[in-house]
Amino acid sequence: MTLAAALVLAGCTDDQNRAMPSPRTSALSPSGSPTSGRAQTAPGQTVTKAPVLPEGKVVARAVNAVGNQELEIRGGAGPLSVLVNCQGKGTLTVSVEPGGLSFPLECVDGEVSSLLNQLALKRTGDHGTVSVTAPSRVRWALAVGR
């Protein structure tokens, strides 16, 4: 059975609240050993429902989305999780501000790919944004949690 790979960015921040990836960043297989950079397919996952975060309170979500979209997230210091599922041929890119984090996810036809990223925000702000850029042939779902 294939599980979704999780790319965990244990972020640290500088004074400008910019996310800095940790050297421990890697994709994980179900056994915990490193895999390739592309997320694995996620059987049982869908783009028609928001993905379920492993922990934290959901502060933004999108389902069955196509193309580009920007979601507002309320401020707060500490960890921020972004879990995205996609389906269709193309590359989806997620950007988080503040923090300066941007990560791509290669999506494929006929399968759901899934990726989890986590970062720590040092400063508390009023709000931020999570932006998704994707070709129109890619459908996606996303959950953001604190």
LUMDOGU-985722 format. One record per residue: residue number from 1; residue in three letters; x, y, z of N, C-alpha, C, O, CB in turn. Coordinates in pm, whole numbers. Glycine has a CB too. Example, Ala and Ser with C-alpha at 12.3 -4.5 7.8 and 13.67 -1.06 7.14 Angstrom:
(site 1 "ALA" (1319 -569 780) (1230 -450 780) (1320 -330 780) (1424 -332 846) (1131 -447 905))
(site 2 "SER" (1285 -225 708) (1367 -106 714) (1290 3 787) (1341 114 804) (1408 -60 572))
END
This chain:
(site 1 "MET" (85 -116 0) (0 0 0) (90 124 0) (186 130 77) (-97 -1 122))
(site 2 "THR" (60 221 -85) (139 342 -96) (71 454 -18) (-49 478 -34) (157 382 -244))
(site 3 "LEU" (146 522 66) (94 635 142) (151 762 83) (252 758 11) (129 623 292))
(site 4 "ALA" (89 874 112) (138 1004 64) (271 1035 128) (292 1011 247) (36 1116 93))
(site 5 "ALA" (361 1089 49) (489 1132 104) (469 1265 174) (386 1346 132) (597 1143 -8))
(site 6 "ALA" (544 1287 278) (534 1414 350) (669 1483 343) (771 1426 382) (490 1393 499))
(site 7 "LEU" (669 1603 295) (790 1685 293) (775 1782 408) (691 1873 403) (810 1760 155))
(site 8 "VAL" (853 1765 510) (839 1846 630) (953 1946 633) (1070 1908 634) (838 1758 757))
(site 9 "LEU" (918 2073 636) (1017 2177 648) (1015 2226 792) (925 2300 832) (990 2293 548))
(site 10 "ALA" (1113 2185 868) (1123 2233 1005) (1185 2371 995) (1307 2385 1004) (1209 2135 1097))
(site 11 "GLY" (1103 2470 977) (1152 2605 947) (1198 2677 1071) (1141 2664 1179) (1045 2685 880))
(site 12 "CYS" (1305 2754 1051) (1342 2851 1151) (1336 2985 1080) (1338 2990 957) (1485 2822 1214))
(site 13 "THR" (1329 3090 1154) (1307 3219 1091) (1413 3319 1134) (1472 3306 1241) (1169 3271 1123))
(site 14 "ASP" (1436 3420 1048) (1521 3530 1087) (1432 3645 1131) (1311 3627 1145) (1615 3572 971))
(site 15 "ASP" (1489 3762 1152) (1411 3875 1202) (1305 3922 1104) (1209 3986 1146) (1502 3988 1235))
(site 16 "GLN" (1319 3894 977) (1218 3932 879) (1110 3825 865) (1026 3833 775) (1283 3959 743))
(site 17 "ASN" (1110 3725 952) (1010 3619 954) (1014 3535 826) (910 3490 779) (871 3679 974))
(site 18 "ARG" (1131 3516 772) (1149 3438 651) (1175 3294 690) (1261 3266 774) (1265 3495 564))
(site 19 "ALA" (1102 3202 630) (1119 3060 662) (1251 3010 607) (1285 3038 492) (1002 2976 606))
(site 20 "MET" (1324 2937 686) (1452 2881 645) (1443 2729 657) (1431 2678 769) (1570 2937 730))
(site 21 "PRO" (1448 2655 544) (1437 2510 552) (1550 2450 634) (1664 2497 630) (1437 2450 413))
(site 22 "SER" (1518 2349 707) (1615 2277 788) (1689 2177 701) (1633 2130 601) (1546 2207 907))
(site 23 "PRO" (1814 2141 737) (1883 2038 662) (1814 1901 672) (1846 1810 596) (2026 2026 712))
(site 24 "ARG" (1718 1886 764) (1647 1760 780) (1535 1744 678) (1466 1642 679) (1590 1749 920))
(site 25 "THR" (1514 1843 590) (1406 1839 492) (1424 1720 399) (1530 1705 337) (1402 1970 411))
(site 26 "SER" (1323 1636 387) (1327 1524 294) (1187 1469 272) (1097 1490 354) (1421 1413 346))
(site 27 "ALA" (1171 1400 163) (1046 1328 140) (1059 1195 211) (1167 1136 214) (1015 1309 -13))
(site 28 "LEU" (952 1147 269) (956 1022 344) (864 918 282) (754 949 236) (917 1045 488))
(site 29 "SER" (910 797 282) (825 685 241) (755 633 365) (787 677 476) (909 572 171))
(site 30 "PRO" (658 539 350) (591 486 468) (687 426 569) (657 421 689) (491 382 426))
(site 31 "SER" (804 379 524) (899 319 617) (984 424 687) (1058 392 780) (988 221 544))
(site 32 "GLY" (974 551 641) (1053 657 702) (1184 680 630) (1260 768 671) (1079 625 845))
(site 33 "SER" (1214 605 524) (1338 626 452) (1318 730 343) (1207 743 291) (1388 494 392))
(site 34 "PRO" (1423 804 305) (1410 907 204) (1366 850 70) (1402 737 34) (1540 982 187))
(site 35 "THR" (1287 929 -4) (1242 890 -137) (1278 1002 -233) (1349 1095 -195) (1088 862 -139))
(site 36 "SER" (1232 994 -355) (1256 1101 -451) (1180 1225 -409) (1097 1219 -319) (1213 1057 -593))
(site 37 "GLY" (1210 1339 -473) (1147 1465 -439) (1000 1473 -477) (928 1556 -422) (1220 1576 -505))
(site 38 "ARG" (952 1390 -570) (812 1395 -610) (727 1322 -509) (762 1214 -462) (792 1334 -750))
(site 39 "ALA" (614 1383 -474) (523 1319 -378) (471 1189 -437) (456 1177 -559) (406 1414 -342))
(site 40 "GLN" (444 1095 -353) (385 970 -397) (236 987 -416) (176 1082 -365) (415 858 -296))
(site 41 "THR" (177 895 -489) (32 899 -503) (-30 866 -368) (31 802 -283) (-16 799 -613))
(site 42 "ALA" (-153 912 -350) (-220 899 -222) (-352 827 -240) (-456 892 -250) (-242 1037 -157))
(site 43 "PRO" (-351 693 -246) (-476 619 -262) (-574 655 -151) (-536 668 -34) (-450 468 -263))
(site 44 "GLY" (-700 670 -188) (-803 705 -90) (-817 854 -71) (-916 899 -13) (-772 640 41))
(site 45 "GLN" (-721 933 -118) (-730 1078 -108) (-807 1132 -228) (-822 1063 -329) (-588 1142 -101))
(site 46 "THR" (-856 1253 -217) (-937 1313 -322) (-910 1462 -329) (-851 1520 -238) (-1088 1286 -297))
(site 47 "VAL" (-952 1524 -437) (-945 1669 -448) (-1083 1732 -428) (-1097 1854 -431) (-888 1710 -584))
(site 48 "THR" (-1186 1647 -406) (-1322 1697 -388) (-1357 1722 -242) (-1466 1770 -211) (-1421 1598 -447))
(site 49 "LYS" (-1264 1690 -150) (-1278 1718 -8) (-1145 1774 41) (-1039 1742 -13) (-1319 1590 74))
(site 50 "ALA" (-1151 1857 144) (-1027 1912 202) (-947 1799 265) (-1004 1714 333) (-1059 2022 306))
(site 51 "PRO" (-815 1797 244) (-733 1696 310) (-737 1714 462) (-758 1825 511) (-588 1702 259))
(site 52 "VAL" (-717 1606 534) (-721 1610 680) (-579 1628 734) (-490 1547 707) (-786 1480 738))
(site 53 "LEU" (-559 1736 808) (-428 1763 867) (-400 1665 980) (-492 1626 1052) (-421 1907 918))
(site 54 "PRO" (-274 1626 997) (-241 1533 1106) (-259 1595 1244) (-281 1522 1342) (-99 1484 1090))
(site 55 "GLU" (-249 1729 1254) (-269 1797 1383) (-296 1944 1356) (-273 1994 1246) (-145 1780 1476))
(site 56 "GLY" (-345 2014 1457) (-369 2157 1446) (-511 2190 1404) (-588 2103 1364) (-273 2218 1349))
(site 57 "LYS" (-543 2318 1414) (-675 2370 1379) (-670 2422 1235) (-578 2495 1199) (-719 2482 1479))
(site 58 "VAL" (-768 2386 1154) (-775 2432 1016) (-812 2580 1015) (-912 2620 1074) (-878 2348 934))
(site 59 "VAL" (-729 2662 947) (-755 2805 938) (-789 2849 796) (-833 2962 775) (-634 2882 988))
(site 60 "ALA" (-770 2762 699) (-809 2790 559) (-816 2658 484) (-743 2564 513) (-708 2888 490))
(site 61 "ARG" (-907 2655 386) (-918 2534 304) (-979 2569 169) (-1047 2670 154) (-1003 2427 375))
(site 62 "ALA" (-952 2484 72) (-1011 2495 -62) (-1033 2353 -112) (-952 2264 -86) (-920 2578 -161))
(site 63 "VAL" (-1142 2332 -184) (-1170 2199 -239) (-1209 2210 -385) (-1270 2309 -429) (-1282 2130 -158))
(site 64 "ASN" (-1174 2107 -461) (-1210 2095 -601) (-1177 2223 -678) (-1252 2266 -766) (-1359 2061 -615))
(site 65 "ALA" (-1064 2284 -644) (-1023 2409 -705) (-948 2384 -835) (-887 2278 -854) (-935 2490 -608))
(site 66 "VAL" (-954 2483 -924) (-885 2477 -1051) (-816 2612 -1071) (-873 2716 -1040) (-983 2445 -1170))
(site 67 "GLY" (-695 2610 -1123) (-625 2734 -1151) (-568 2799 -1027) (-541 2732 -927) (-716 2830 -1220))
(site 68 "ASN" (-550 2930 -1035) (-485 3005 -927) (-586 3052 -823) (-701 3084 -855) (-410 3125 -984))
(site 69 "GLN" (-540 3056 -698) (-627 3104 -589) (-539 3150 -474) (-430 3098 -452) (-726 2993 -542))
(site 70 "GLU" (-588 3251 -400) (-519 3301 -283) (-612 3289 -163) (-728 3332 -169) (-471 3448 -303))
(site 71 "LEU" (-562 3232 -54) (-640 3213 68) (-580 3296 180) (-458 3296 198) (-647 3064 108))
(site 72 "GLU" (-664 3365 255) (-617 3442 369) (-607 3351 490) (-693 3266 513) (-712 3561 398))
(site 73 "ILE" (-501 3371 568) (-484 3298 694) (-464 3401 805) (-396 3502 785) (-364 3197 687))
(site 74 "ARG" (-522 3374 919) (-509 3464 1033) (-374 3443 1099) (-319 3333 1098) (-623 3440 1135))
(site 75 "GLY" (-320 3552 1155) (-186 3553 1212) (-171 3468 1336) (-266 3415 1392) (-147 3691 1243))
(site 76 "GLY" (-48 3459 1376) (-12 3383 1494) (128 3328 1476) (168 3290 1366) (-112 3271 1520))
(site 77 "ALA" (202 3323 1584) (335 3265 1578) (324 3114 1595) (222 3063 1639) (427 3327 1687))
(site 78 "GLY" (429 3045 1560) (434 2901 1578) (419 2826 1448) (431 2884 1341) (328 2858 1672))
(site 79 "PRO" (392 2696 1457) (390 2612 1337) (270 2640 1246) (160 2671 1293) (389 2466 1378))
(site 80 "LEU" (294 2628 1118) (191 2640 1016) (205 2519 926) (314 2492 875) (202 2776 936))
(site 81 "SER" (97 2446 904) (98 2327 819) (17 2354 692) (-89 2415 698) (41 2203 894))
(site 82 "VAL" (69 2308 579) (-1 2319 452) (-2 2180 389) (103 2123 359) (67 2425 357))
(site 83 "LEU" (-122 2126 369) (-139 1994 308) (-217 2013 179) (-328 2067 181) (-212 1894 406))
(site 84 "VAL" (-161 1968 69) (-224 1987 -61) (-233 1853 -135) (-138 1774 -135) (-146 2090 -146))
(site 85 "ASN" (-349 1830 -199) (-371 1715 -288) (-395 1770 -427) (-458 1875 -441) (-491 1626 -239))
(site 86 "CYS" (-347 1702 -530) (-374 1748 -666) (-389 1629 -760) (-343 1518 -733) (-261 1841 -716))
(site 87 "GLN" (-456 1656 -873) (-481 1553 -974) (-486 1622 -1110) (-548 1727 -1124) (-613 1474 -944))
(site 88 "GLY" (-423 1563 -1209) (-416 1620 -1343) (-271 1651 -1376) (-190 1673 -1286) (-503 1748 -1355))
(site 89 "LYS" (-237 1653 -1503) (-98 1670 -1543) (-53 1816 -1534) (-110 1903 -1598) (-78 1618 -1685))
(site 90 "GLY" (50 1840 -1453) (107 1974 -1441) (170 1995 -1305) (162 1909 -1217) (2 2079 -1465))
(site 91 "THR" (233 2109 -1290) (299 2144 -1164) (219 2251 -1093) (188 2356 -1150) (443 2192 -1190))
(site 92 "LEU" (186 2225 -969) (116 2318 -881) (222 2379 -790) (312 2308 -745) (1 2246 -799))
(site 93 "THR" (213 2508 -763) (307 2574 -672) (230 2643 -561) (133 2715 -586) (396 2676 -748))
(site 94 "VAL" (274 2620 -437) (214 2683 -319) (315 2782 -263) (433 2749 -247) (172 2576 -211))
(site 95 "SER" (270 2904 -232) (354 3007 -170) (288 3054 -42) (167 3073 -38) (379 3126 -267))
(site 96 "VAL" (369 3075 63) (318 3119 193) (385 3252 229) (508 3263 227) (344 3012 305))
(site 97 "GLU" (304 3352 262) (353 3482 308) (278 3519 436) (156 3502 437) (336 3592 198))
(site 98 "PRO" (340 3569 542) (483 3591 545) (555 3458 562) (493 3358 599) (520 3687 658))
(site 99 "GLY" (679 3457 535) (759 3336 550) (844 3310 428) (953 3253 440) (671 3219 576))
(site 100 "GLY" (797 3350 311) (876 3331 191) (890 3188 145) (978 3158 65) (1008 3388 212))
(site 101 "LEU" (806 3097 194) (812 2957 154) (736 2937 24) (625 2987 8) (755 2865 264))
(site 102 "SER" (797 2865 -68) (731 2829 -192) (773 2687 -225) (892 2654 -220) (767 2929 -309))
(site 103 "PHE" (676 2602 -260) (712 2465 -296) (624 2415 -410) (505 2447 -416) (699 2372 -174))
(site 104 "PRO" (683 2336 -501) (608 2280 -612) (559 2139 -579) (615 2071 -493) (693 2277 -739))
(site 105 "LEU" (454 2098 -647) (405 1960 -638) (373 1916 -780) (292 1978 -848) (278 1949 -545))
(site 106 "GLU" (437 1809 -824) (412 1754 -957) (285 1669 -951) (278 1572 -876) (534 1670 -1008))
(site 107 "CYS" (186 1707 -1030) (57 1639 -1032) (51 1550 -1157) (111 1582 -1259) (-61 1742 -1030))
(site 108 "VAL" (-23 1441 -1147) (-31 1346 -1258) (-176 1313 -1289) (-264 1325 -1204) (47 1217 -1224))
(site 109 "ASP" (-200 1271 -1413) (-334 1230 -1455) (-375 1100 -1385) (-292 1011 -1366) (-340 1212 -1608))
(site 110 "GLY" (-502 1090 -1347) (-558 966 -1297) (-517 926 -1157) (-559 821 -1109) (-522 859 -1386))
(site 111 "GLU" (-437 1007 -1088) (-392 976 -952) (-396 1104 -869) (-390 1215 -923) (-249 915 -953))
(site 112 "VAL" (-408 1088 -738) (-400 1203 -648) (-261 1203 -585) (-219 1105 -523) (-514 1198 -537))
(site 113 "SER" (-189 1314 -601) (-60 1333 -536) (-84 1420 -414) (-174 1504 -413) (46 1399 -632))
(site 114 "SER" (-4 1401 -309) (-25 1472 -184) (108 1514 -125) (206 1440 -134) (-104 1386 -85))
(site 115 "LEU" (111 1632 -62) (233 1681 -1) (199 1765 122) (108 1848 118) (315 1763 -102))
(site 116 "LEU" (273 1743 231) (256 1819 356) (383 1897 381) (493 1842 377) (224 1724 477))
(site 117 "ASN" (369 2027 408) (481 2112 447) (447 2180 578) (333 2220 601) (513 2217 338))
(site 118 "GLN" (548 2193 664) (530 2261 791) (642 2362 808) (757 2334 773) (526 2161 909))
(site 119 "LEU" (610 2479 863) (711 2577 894) (673 2647 1023) (557 2647 1064) (728 2678 780))
(site 120 "ALA" (773 2708 1085) (750 2782 1210) (763 2930 1181) (861 2974 1120) (850 2738 1322))
(site 121 "LEU" (664 3008 1225) (668 3152 1209) (707 3213 1342) (647 3183 1445) (532 3208 1159))
(site 122 "LYS" (808 3299 1340) (861 3356 1463) (775 3471 1515) (751 3481 1636) (1002 3405 1439))
(site 123 "ARG" (729 3557 1425) (653 3674 1467) (505 3654 1444) (462 3580 1355) (701 3798 1392))
(site 124 "THR" (427 3721 1526) (282 3720 1511) (242 3834 1419) (286 3948 1437) (211 3732 1649))
(site 125 "GLY" (159 3805 1322) (110 3907 1232) (-42 3903 1229) (-103 3807 1277) (168 3889 1091))
(site 126 "ASP" (-102 4007 1173) (-247 4009 1164) (-300 3900 1071) (-400 3835 1100) (-295 4145 1117))
(site 127 "HIS" (-232 3882 960) (-275 3780 866) (-164 3749 767) (-61 3817 764) (-403 3824 792))
(site 128 "GLY" (-186 3648 688) (-94 3609 583) (-174 3550 469) (-297 3552 471) (11 3508 635))
(site 129 "THR" (-105 3498 372) (-172 3436 259) (-103 3307 218) (18 3292 233) (-179 3531 141))
(site 130 "VAL" (-183 3217 165) (-133 3098 98) (-185 3109 -44) (-306 3113 -67) (-180 2963 170))
(site 131 "SER" (-93 3114 -140) (-130 3127 -281) (-98 2998 -355) (8 2939 -335) (-57 3247 -346))
(site 132 "VAL" (-189 2956 -439) (-169 2838 -522) (-172 2882 -667) (-262 2953 -710) (-278 2729 -494))
(site 133 "THR" (-72 2839 -742) (-66 2862 -886) (-68 2725 -952) (16 2640 -923) (62 2946 -927))
(site 134 "ALA" (-166 2704 -1041) (-179 2573 -1105) (-240 2589 -1244) (-321 2679 -1266) (-266 2479 -1019))
(site 135 "PRO" (-199 2503 -1338) (-262 2507 -1470) (-410 2466 -1460) (-449 2397 -1366) (-187 2414 -1569))
(site 136 "SER" (-490 2509 -1556) (-633 2481 -1552) (-667 2333 -1561) (-778 2294 -1526) (-702 2555 -1664))
(site 137 "ARG" (-575 2250 -1606) (-601 2105 -1616) (-575 2031 -1485) (-596 1910 -1476) (-515 2045 -1727))
(site 138 "VAL" (-528 2104 -1382) (-498 2044 -1252) (-608 2085 -1153) (-635 2204 -1135) (-357 2088 -1200))
(site 139 "ARG" (-671 1985 -1088) (-766 2009 -979) (-693 1985 -849) (-607 1897 -841) (-893 1918 -991))
(site 140 "TRP" (-727 2063 -747) (-655 2051 -621) (-743 2084 -501) (-848 2147 -512) (-533 2144 -622))
(site 141 "ALA" (-697 2037 -384) (-761 2066 -256) (-648 2096 -157) (-538 2040 -167) (-853 1945 -205))
(site 142 "LEU" (-676 2185 -61) (-572 2229 29) (-630 2255 167) (-743 2302 180) (-503 2354 -26))
(site 143 "ALA" (-553 2225 270) (-589 2261 408) (-468 2325 472) (-356 2277 457) (-637 2134 491))
(site 144 "VAL" (-491 2435 544) (-387 2507 616) (-424 2503 763) (-539 2530 798) (-371 2655 565))
(site 145 "GLY" (-329 2470 848) (-358 2459 990) (-251 2524 1076) (-137 2542 1034) (-374 2315 1029))
(site 146 "ARG" (-292 2557 1197) (-201 2613 1299) (-205 2526 1421) (-136 2555 1519) (-240 2760 1335))
END
